[in-house]
Amino acid sequence: MKKNIMILSVAALAISMVSCKTNQNAYKAAYEKAKEKEIVKETITEPEALEIVEVKRTQTTTTPSPVRVESVTGVTESDAAGLKRWNIVVGSFKNKTNAEGLKQQMIDAGYPAILAQNAQGMYRVIVASYNDRDTAVEKKDEIRAKYAPRFNDIWLLDNQ
């Protein structure tokens, strides 16, 4: 019995020694390769300094804002009272709880958020509602800039 344990111990020790040697060879090869790259980098000459040019951009809205036409109704009476024709939608949910959570976040941020539902059962979180399209577009761009990138997919809803 002792003889078998001794043979197994010697075999395990031999295997561990062989495996360490393999790892050492791999590390040595990687080290030598890295050294070769350092030598190559030292021989490359530095590029000439580039002139920095400052470009000023002005933001213009040349493309029309995306508009989705659909009929929505307010989930509560107060939501229904706040709905107008042009609505700025920041979120659209199938789950009412998620929509109510975003609505509360927007109310806490100071927006008169409204929760509306369309005929397909989707809940729309509306942060502002206007009768004038131009005013709605301006406010949408303002909100997008303020909350970028969180509300990059903000859109206008034409409530019919």
Residue frames as a rotation matrix with the C-alpha (Angstrom) as fourth column:
MET 1
0.568 0.823 0.000 0.00
0.823 -0.568 0.000 0.00
0.000 0.000 -1.000 0.00
LYS 2
0.496 -0.472 -0.729 2.79
0.108 -0.799 0.592 2.42
-0.862 -0.372 -0.345 0.96
LYS 3
-0.550 -0.736 0.394 4.57
0.442 0.143 0.885 1.48
-0.708 0.662 0.247 -2.24
ASN 4
-0.085 0.618 0.781 1.52
0.985 -0.067 0.159 2.49
0.151 0.783 -0.603 -4.36
ILE 5
0.842 0.375 -0.389 1.19
0.466 -0.868 0.173 5.84
-0.273 -0.327 -0.905 -2.56
MET 6
0.076 -0.909 -0.410 4.87
0.094 -0.403 0.910 6.53
-0.993 -0.108 0.055 -3.09
ILE 7
-0.600 -0.269 0.754 4.64
0.722 0.225 0.655 5.73
-0.346 0.936 0.059 -6.81
LEU 8
0.354 0.823 0.445 1.58
0.911 -0.410 0.034 8.00
0.210 0.394 -0.895 -7.21
SER 9
0.726 -0.142 -0.673 3.35
0.271 -0.840 0.470 10.83
-0.632 -0.524 -0.571 -5.35
VAL 10
-0.368 -0.929 -0.027 6.42
0.229 -0.119 0.966 10.57
-0.901 0.350 0.256 -7.58
ALA 11
-0.420 0.278 0.864 4.24
0.907 0.145 0.394 10.48
-0.016 0.949 -0.313 -10.70
ALA 12
0.689 0.724 -0.044 2.27
0.725 -0.688 0.031 13.56
-0.008 -0.053 -0.999 -9.57
LEU 13
0.410 -0.639 -0.650 5.51
0.102 -0.676 0.729 15.42
-0.906 -0.366 -0.212 -8.82
ALA 14
-0.600 -0.659 0.453 6.91
0.486 0.149 0.861 14.54
-0.635 0.737 0.231 -12.25
ILE 15
-0.015 0.691 0.723 3.75
0.984 -0.120 0.135 15.70
0.180 0.713 -0.678 -14.01
SER 16
0.831 0.344 -0.437 3.74
0.459 -0.868 0.190 19.02
-0.314 -0.359 -0.879 -12.14
MET 17
-0.024 -0.924 -0.382 7.38
0.144 -0.381 0.913 19.61
-0.989 -0.033 0.142 -13.04
VAL 18
-0.618 -0.166 0.768 6.72
0.744 0.191 0.640 19.00
-0.253 0.967 0.006 -16.72
SER 19
0.371 0.844 0.387 3.70
0.908 -0.418 0.041 21.28
0.196 0.336 -0.921 -16.76
CYS 20
0.668 -0.201 -0.717 5.65
0.243 -0.851 0.465 24.14
-0.704 -0.485 -0.519 -15.11
LYS 21
-0.430 -0.901 0.065 8.41
0.316 -0.083 0.945 23.80
-0.846 0.426 0.321 -17.65
THR 22
-0.287 0.411 0.865 5.91
0.954 0.041 0.297 24.15
0.086 0.911 -0.404 -20.50
ASN 23
0.779 0.615 -0.127 4.50
0.627 -0.770 0.115 27.36
-0.027 -0.169 -0.985 -18.99
GLN 24
0.300 -0.755 -0.583 8.01
0.163 -0.562 0.811 28.75
-0.940 -0.339 -0.045 -18.47
ASN 25
-0.615 -0.522 0.591 8.81
0.634 0.117 0.764 28.15
-0.468 0.845 0.259 -22.14
ALA 26
0.152 0.765 0.626 5.61
0.946 -0.296 0.132 29.90
0.286 0.572 -0.769 -23.20
TYR 27
0.841 0.139 -0.523 6.36
0.372 -0.850 0.373 32.92
-0.392 -0.509 -0.766 -20.99
LYS 28
-0.108 -0.974 -0.200 9.92
0.269 -0.223 0.937 33.07
-0.957 0.048 0.286 -22.27
ALA 29
-0.498 -0.014 0.867 8.75
0.863 0.084 0.498 33.03
-0.080 0.996 -0.030 -25.89
ALA 30
0.578 0.778 0.248 6.22
0.778 -0.617 0.123 35.80
0.248 0.122 -0.961 -25.21
TYR 31
0.625 -0.422 -0.657 8.87
0.255 -0.685 0.682 37.87
-0.738 -0.594 -0.320 -23.43
GLU 32
-0.464 -0.858 0.221 11.31
0.465 -0.024 0.885 37.55
-0.754 0.514 0.410 -26.33
LYS 33
-0.180 0.493 0.851 8.59
0.957 -0.111 0.267 38.53
0.227 0.863 -0.452 -28.80
ALA 34
0.836 0.492 -0.243 7.74
0.544 -0.798 0.258 41.64
-0.067 -0.348 -0.935 -26.76
LYS 35
0.189 -0.866 -0.463 11.43
0.252 -0.413 0.875 42.58
-0.949 -0.283 0.140 -26.64
GLU 36
-0.559 -0.361 0.746 11.61
0.779 0.079 0.622 42.37
-0.284 0.929 0.237 -30.46
LYS 37
0.357 0.782 0.512 8.64
0.863 -0.485 0.140 44.74
0.358 0.392 -0.848 -30.75
GLU 38
0.757 -0.137 -0.639 10.33
0.330 -0.764 0.554 47.25
-0.564 -0.630 -0.533 -28.42
ILE 39
-0.337 -0.942 0.011 13.42
0.408 -0.135 0.903 47.23
-0.849 0.309 0.429 -30.61
VAL 40
-0.388 0.273 0.880 11.30
0.907 -0.058 0.418 47.82
0.165 0.960 -0.226 -33.73
LYS 41
0.699 0.711 -0.076 9.44
0.709 -0.675 0.203 50.71
0.093 -0.196 -0.976 -32.04
GLU 42
0.373 -0.638 -0.674 12.71
0.306 -0.601 0.739 52.42
-0.876 -0.481 -0.029 -31.15
THR 43
-0.628 -0.685 0.369 13.84
0.552 -0.058 0.832 52.44
-0.548 0.726 0.415 -34.79
ILE 44
0.120 0.733 0.670 10.64
0.961 -0.256 0.108 54.11
0.250 0.631 -0.735 -36.05
THR 45
-0.868 -0.452 0.204 11.04
0.412 -0.886 -0.211 57.88
0.276 -0.099 0.956 -36.40
GLU 46
-0.407 0.716 -0.568 8.62
0.500 -0.346 -0.794 60.27
-0.765 -0.607 -0.217 -34.75
PRO 47
0.048 0.487 0.872 6.03
0.977 -0.206 0.061 61.80
0.209 0.849 -0.485 -37.10
GLU 48
-0.828 -0.317 0.463 6.02
0.293 -0.948 -0.125 65.54
0.479 0.032 0.877 -37.65
ALA 49
-0.715 0.574 -0.400 3.74
0.292 -0.274 -0.916 67.60
-0.636 -0.771 0.029 -35.45
LEU 50
-0.395 0.680 0.618 0.30
0.864 0.045 0.502 68.11
0.313 0.732 -0.605 -36.93
GLU 51
-0.947 0.149 0.285 -1.41
-0.187 -0.976 -0.112 71.45
0.262 -0.159 0.952 -37.05
ILE 52
-0.585 0.784 -0.207 -4.61
0.732 0.401 -0.551 71.51
-0.349 -0.474 -0.809 -35.02
VAL 53
-0.860 0.401 0.315 -7.52
-0.074 -0.709 0.701 73.17
0.504 0.580 0.640 -36.76
GLU 54
-0.753 0.651 -0.096 -10.58
0.185 0.069 -0.980 74.16
-0.631 -0.756 -0.172 -34.77
VAL 55
-0.791 0.581 0.189 -13.90
0.210 -0.032 0.977 73.74
0.574 0.813 -0.097 -36.53
LYS 56
-0.790 0.613 0.032 -16.98
-0.315 -0.360 -0.878 75.48
-0.526 -0.703 0.478 -35.26
ARG 57
-0.798 0.599 0.073 -20.31
0.460 0.525 0.717 73.86
0.390 0.605 -0.694 -36.00
THR 58
-0.711 0.677 0.190 -23.68
-0.694 -0.632 -0.345 75.41
-0.113 -0.377 0.919 -35.80
GLN 59
-0.792 0.487 0.367 -26.68
0.375 0.864 -0.337 73.29
-0.481 -0.130 -0.867 -35.05
THR 60
-0.579 0.670 -0.465 -29.44
-0.807 -0.551 0.210 73.57
-0.116 0.496 0.860 -37.58
THR 61
-0.331 0.561 0.759 -32.52
0.054 0.814 -0.578 71.47
-0.942 -0.151 -0.299 -38.00
THR 62
-0.614 0.033 -0.788 -32.66
-0.755 -0.315 0.575 70.90
-0.229 0.949 0.218 -41.72
THR 63
-0.810 0.354 -0.467 -34.42
0.066 0.848 0.527 67.57
0.582 0.396 -0.710 -41.52
PRO 64
0.029 0.893 0.448 -37.99
-0.677 -0.313 0.666 67.39
0.736 -0.323 0.596 -40.35
SER 65
-0.588 -0.183 0.788 -38.62
-0.781 0.381 -0.495 65.81
-0.209 -0.906 -0.367 -36.98
PRO 66
-0.855 0.314 -0.413 -39.96
0.095 0.877 0.470 62.27
0.510 0.363 -0.780 -37.10
VAL 67
-0.498 0.789 0.360 -43.67
-0.856 -0.382 -0.348 62.26
-0.137 -0.481 0.866 -36.38
ARG 68
-0.940 0.323 -0.113 -45.92
0.304 0.939 0.162 59.31
0.158 0.118 -0.980 -35.63
VAL 69
-0.500 0.849 0.170 -49.65
-0.777 -0.527 0.343 59.77
0.381 0.040 0.924 -36.16
GLU 70
-0.620 0.396 -0.677 -51.88
0.429 0.894 0.130 57.79
0.657 -0.210 -0.725 -33.84
SER 71
0.211 0.774 0.596 -54.78
-0.389 -0.493 0.778 58.22
0.897 -0.396 0.197 -31.49
VAL 72
-0.654 -0.431 -0.621 -53.98
0.418 0.478 -0.772 58.04
0.630 -0.765 -0.133 -27.78
THR 73
0.503 0.792 0.347 -56.04
-0.010 -0.395 0.918 58.56
0.864 -0.466 -0.191 -24.68
GLY 74
-0.275 -0.584 0.764 -54.93
-0.771 -0.340 -0.538 59.56
0.574 -0.737 -0.357 -21.22
VAL 75
-0.580 -0.009 -0.814 -54.70
0.282 0.936 -0.211 56.75
0.764 -0.352 -0.540 -18.70
THR 76
-0.464 0.449 -0.764 -56.16
0.815 -0.122 -0.566 58.93
-0.347 -0.885 -0.310 -15.93
GLU 77
0.618 0.765 0.178 -58.52
0.782 -0.578 -0.231 61.90
-0.074 0.282 -0.957 -16.11
SER 78
0.603 -0.457 -0.653 -55.70
-0.084 -0.851 0.518 64.33
-0.793 -0.258 -0.552 -15.35
ASP 79
-0.524 -0.776 0.351 -53.60
0.255 0.251 0.934 62.75
-0.813 0.579 0.066 -18.12
ALA 80
-0.119 0.577 0.808 -56.51
0.988 0.150 0.038 63.06
-0.100 0.802 -0.588 -20.56
ALA 81
0.813 0.458 -0.359 -56.98
0.464 -0.883 -0.077 66.73
-0.352 -0.104 -0.930 -19.64
GLY 82
0.251 -0.818 -0.517 -53.32
-0.200 -0.567 0.799 67.48
-0.947 -0.097 -0.306 -20.45
LEU 83
-0.284 -0.369 0.885 -53.27
0.699 0.553 0.455 65.85
-0.657 0.748 0.101 -23.90
LYS 84
0.253 0.284 -0.925 -53.07
-0.464 -0.803 -0.374 68.17
-0.849 0.524 -0.072 -26.89
ARG 85
0.946 0.202 -0.253 -52.36
-0.312 0.356 -0.881 67.54
-0.088 0.912 0.400 -30.57
TRP 86
0.403 -0.880 -0.251 -48.53
-0.250 0.158 -0.955 67.56
0.881 0.447 -0.156 -30.59
ASN 87
0.942 -0.017 0.334 -46.91
-0.317 0.280 0.906 65.41
-0.109 -0.960 0.258 -27.90
ILE 88
0.063 -0.983 -0.172 -43.26
-0.841 0.041 -0.539 64.75
0.537 0.179 -0.825 -27.07
VAL 89
0.951 0.299 -0.076 -42.79
-0.240 0.872 0.427 61.05
0.194 -0.388 0.901 -26.30
VAL 90
0.067 -0.972 0.227 -39.71
-0.983 -0.103 -0.154 59.93
0.173 -0.213 -0.962 -24.35
GLY 91
-0.850 -0.358 0.386 -40.72
-0.441 0.885 -0.151 56.34
-0.287 -0.299 -0.910 -23.70
SER 92
0.089 0.857 -0.508 -43.04
-0.918 0.268 0.292 53.67
0.387 0.440 0.811 -25.02
PHE 93
-0.811 -0.393 0.434 -43.84
-0.570 0.702 -0.428 50.58
-0.136 -0.594 -0.793 -22.98
LYS 94
-0.297 0.698 -0.652 -45.99
-0.133 0.646 0.752 47.48
0.946 0.310 -0.099 -23.11
ASN 95
-0.232 0.104 -0.967 -45.77
0.874 0.459 -0.160 47.22
0.427 -0.882 -0.197 -19.32
LYS 96
0.578 0.583 0.572 -47.77
0.287 -0.801 0.526 49.88
0.764 -0.139 -0.630 -17.44
THR 97
0.834 -0.297 -0.464 -45.54
0.468 -0.063 0.882 49.72
-0.291 -0.953 0.086 -14.35
ASN 98
-0.207 -0.959 0.195 -42.44
0.925 -0.127 0.357 50.61
-0.317 0.254 0.914 -16.38
ALA 99
-0.169 0.229 0.959 -44.28
0.625 -0.727 0.283 53.49
0.762 0.647 -0.020 -18.03
GLU 100
0.848 0.526 0.059 -45.48
0.265 -0.519 0.812 54.82
0.458 -0.673 -0.580 -14.67
GLY 101
0.460 -0.770 -0.443 -41.90
0.745 0.063 0.664 54.65
-0.484 -0.635 0.602 -13.37
LEU 102
-0.522 -0.648 0.555 -40.56
0.848 -0.463 0.257 56.79
0.091 0.605 0.791 -16.21
LYS 103
0.232 0.691 0.685 -43.50
0.451 -0.700 0.554 59.18
0.862 0.180 -0.474 -15.87
GLN 104
0.909 0.108 -0.403 -42.67
0.417 -0.270 0.868 59.68
-0.015 -0.957 -0.290 -12.18
GLN 105
-0.044 -0.993 -0.110 -38.98
0.890 -0.089 0.447 60.29
-0.454 -0.078 0.888 -13.02
MET 106
-0.482 -0.103 0.870 -39.98
0.691 -0.655 0.305 62.99
0.538 0.749 0.387 -15.49
ILE 107
0.648 0.721 0.245 -42.39
0.344 -0.564 0.751 64.59
0.680 -0.403 -0.613 -13.00
ASP 108
0.668 -0.485 -0.564 -39.55
0.622 -0.051 0.781 64.63
-0.408 -0.873 0.268 -10.44
ALA 109
-0.424 -0.855 0.300 -37.38
0.873 -0.297 0.387 66.34
-0.242 0.426 0.872 -13.09
GLY 110
-0.568 0.229 -0.790 -40.00
0.047 -0.950 -0.309 69.11
-0.822 -0.213 0.529 -13.40
TYR 111
-0.935 0.264 -0.236 -41.94
-0.269 -0.095 0.959 68.05
0.230 0.960 0.160 -16.50
PRO 112
-0.201 0.937 0.285 -45.74
-0.842 -0.017 -0.539 67.81
-0.501 -0.349 0.792 -16.63
ALA 113
-0.932 -0.308 -0.191 -45.52
-0.362 0.786 0.501 64.17
-0.004 0.536 -0.844 -17.72
ILE 114
0.130 0.991 -0.040 -48.59
-0.952 0.113 -0.285 62.41
-0.278 0.075 0.958 -19.08
LEU 115
-0.797 -0.274 0.538 -49.25
-0.152 0.953 0.260 58.69
-0.584 0.126 -0.802 -19.48
ALA 116
0.082 0.804 -0.589 -51.27
-0.931 -0.149 -0.333 57.81
-0.356 0.576 0.736 -22.57
GLN 117
-0.406 -0.128 0.905 -52.28
0.027 0.988 0.152 54.55
-0.913 0.086 -0.398 -24.22
ASN 118
-0.599 0.177 -0.781 -52.85
-0.795 -0.252 0.552 53.78
-0.099 0.951 0.291 -27.90
ALA 119
0.425 0.879 -0.219 -55.26
-0.903 0.429 -0.032 51.29
0.065 0.211 0.975 -29.50
GLN 120
0.268 -0.403 -0.875 -52.60
-0.227 0.856 -0.464 48.53
0.937 0.322 0.138 -29.53
GLY 121
0.900 0.176 -0.399 -52.14
0.321 0.352 0.879 48.80
0.295 -0.919 0.260 -25.75
MET 122
-0.129 -0.992 -0.008 -48.76
0.824 -0.102 -0.557 50.56
0.552 -0.078 0.830 -25.78
TYR 123
0.704 0.271 -0.656 -48.20
0.643 -0.634 0.429 53.11
-0.300 -0.724 -0.621 -23.03
ARG 124
0.147 -0.611 0.778 -46.60
0.625 -0.552 -0.552 56.39
0.767 0.567 0.300 -24.15
VAL 125
0.180 -0.186 -0.966 -44.77
0.862 -0.443 0.246 58.59
-0.474 -0.877 0.080 -21.65
ILE 126
0.314 0.061 0.947 -45.31
0.680 -0.711 -0.179 62.16
0.663 0.700 -0.265 -22.81
VAL 127
-0.375 -0.555 -0.742 -43.24
0.916 -0.346 -0.204 64.94
-0.143 -0.756 0.638 -21.22
ALA 128
-0.647 0.218 -0.731 -44.94
-0.103 -0.975 -0.199 67.89
-0.755 -0.053 0.653 -22.90
SER 129
-0.232 0.683 0.693 -48.01
0.929 0.367 -0.051 68.49
-0.289 0.631 -0.720 -25.03
TYR 130
-0.680 -0.082 -0.729 -48.67
-0.041 -0.988 0.150 71.45
-0.732 0.132 0.668 -27.35
ASN 131
0.493 0.856 0.153 -51.22
0.270 0.017 -0.963 72.66
-0.827 0.516 -0.222 -29.89
ASP 132
0.767 -0.308 -0.563 -48.45
-0.617 -0.596 -0.514 74.13
-0.178 0.741 -0.647 -32.08
ARG 133
0.910 -0.414 0.022 -46.06
0.398 0.858 -0.324 71.82
0.115 0.304 0.946 -33.96
ASP 134
0.317 -0.846 0.429 -43.14
0.052 -0.436 -0.898 74.29
0.947 0.307 -0.094 -34.11
THR 135
0.249 -0.165 0.954 -43.20
-0.909 -0.380 0.172 74.78
0.335 -0.910 -0.244 -30.35
ALA 136
0.891 0.132 0.434 -43.27
-0.299 0.891 0.342 71.00
-0.341 -0.435 0.834 -29.84
VAL 137
0.745 -0.665 0.041 -40.28
0.437 0.441 -0.784 70.52
0.504 0.602 0.619 -32.18
GLU 138
0.140 -0.706 0.694 -38.25
-0.413 -0.679 -0.608 73.18
0.900 -0.201 -0.387 -30.35
LYS 139
0.392 0.080 0.916 -39.03
-0.919 0.080 0.386 71.66
-0.043 -0.994 0.105 -26.96
LYS 140
0.994 -0.030 0.109 -38.23
0.040 0.995 -0.090 68.16
-0.106 0.093 0.990 -28.25
ASP 141
0.456 -0.880 0.134 -34.80
0.278 -0.002 -0.961 69.29
0.845 0.475 0.243 -29.44
GLU 142
0.084 -0.372 0.924 -34.20
-0.761 -0.623 -0.181 71.02
0.644 -0.688 -0.335 -26.10
ILE 143
0.685 0.239 0.688 -35.07
-0.665 0.592 0.456 67.88
-0.298 -0.770 0.564 -24.13
ARG 144
0.926 -0.376 -0.041 -32.95
0.300 0.797 -0.525 65.69
0.230 0.474 0.850 -26.43
ALA 145
0.189 -0.901 0.390 -29.94
-0.065 -0.408 -0.911 67.96
0.980 0.146 -0.136 -25.91
LYS 146
0.161 -0.074 0.984 -30.46
-0.924 -0.362 0.124 68.12
0.347 -0.929 -0.127 -22.15
TYR 147
0.506 0.169 0.846 -30.83
-0.634 0.738 0.231 64.36
-0.585 -0.653 0.480 -21.64
ALA 148
0.647 -0.330 -0.687 -28.51
-0.529 0.455 -0.717 63.02
0.549 0.827 0.120 -24.37
PRO 149
-0.810 0.083 -0.581 -27.88
-0.504 0.408 0.761 60.14
0.300 0.909 -0.288 -24.88
ARG 150
-0.815 0.484 0.318 -30.71
0.044 0.599 -0.799 58.86
-0.578 -0.638 -0.510 -22.68
PHE 151
0.213 0.976 0.035 -33.50
0.239 -0.018 -0.971 60.26
-0.947 0.215 -0.237 -24.88
ASN 152
-0.731 -0.539 -0.418 -31.91
-0.291 -0.309 0.906 60.19
-0.617 0.784 0.069 -28.33
ASP 153
-0.872 0.443 0.207 -34.94
0.444 0.540 0.715 58.34
0.205 0.716 -0.668 -29.67
ILE 154
-0.469 0.706 -0.530 -37.42
0.210 -0.494 -0.844 60.98
-0.858 -0.507 0.084 -28.49
TRP 155
-0.852 0.207 0.481 -40.21
0.494 0.015 0.869 61.58
0.172 0.978 -0.115 -31.02
LEU 156
-0.767 0.637 -0.083 -43.32
-0.602 -0.758 -0.250 63.61
-0.222 -0.142 0.965 -31.77
LEU 157
-0.718 0.649 0.250 -46.78
0.644 0.757 -0.116 62.13
-0.264 0.078 -0.961 -31.60
ASP 158
-0.829 0.559 -0.009 -49.56
-0.485 -0.711 0.509 63.70
0.278 0.426 0.861 -33.67
ASN 159
-0.801 0.569 0.183 -52.63
0.216 0.562 -0.798 62.79
-0.558 -0.600 -0.573 -31.64
GLN 160
-0.851 0.520 -0.081 -55.60
-0.239 -0.244 0.940 62.30
0.469 0.819 0.332 -33.98
